[in-house]
Amino acid sequence: AAAGKLLVVPVDGSHWLSMREVLDMLQQKGHEVVVVAPEVSLHIKPSKTFVMKMYPVPFTQEEMDKVF
């Protein structure tokens, strides 16, 4: 089977925690994974197993932490 390229636009929270495991497994099988996520989030953080592309949002990490 040939490896492919995957673009992932995740939802933050527990959905991301489950998705992260899937992405790690896909990368181990040779797939190239690119994650597009907001620069401020609860759980989505850069990793060695995928390329992270971030986009700006109109609030800071401190503001997010106060709400959640």
N, C-alpha and C positions, 0 to 999 in steps of 0.2 A: 504494500500500500504506500502511496506517495504522501508526503507531508504537505500540508496546506498552510494558507495564511488566514488567520481569524481576526476579525475586528469585533471587539466586545465593548458595549456601552452598558455598564452595569447599573443596577439600582442599589443604593447604599442600604446598610442594615444587615439583617440576617441572610437576606438573599445573596449578598456579596460573599459572606462567609462560606456558603455552600458552593458558589460559583468559583471561588478561589481554588478550591481543591480540584475541581474539574480542569481549570486552566493549568494548574501544575502538572496534572497527568497528561494533558495534551502536549505541553511543552516537552515533557520527558519522551514523548513519542515522536518528536521532531517537528512539531508544528510551530509556526511563528505566530505569536499572540501579541496583539496590540490592544491595549485598554484605553478608552477615551473616557475621562472622568473629570468632575469638577475639581478645582484646586483646593477646595475646602470640603471635607467629608468626614463622616464618623469612622468608617472602617477601611475605606479604599486607600491603600498606601502603595508606593512603588515596591517592586520586587525584582529579583534577578531573573525570574522565570518569564517575565513579559515586558514589553516596551510600554511605557506609560506616557500618554499624551494628555496634558491637562488643559482645561479651558477656564477662563476667569469667571467668577461669580460675584454678585454685589454685596457680599458679606464676608466677614473674617472668621478665622477658626475660633477666636475668642467669643464672638457672637454666637456661633454654632454651639460651642461648649456650654454657654449660659442657658440655652434653650433645651439642650439634651443632656 
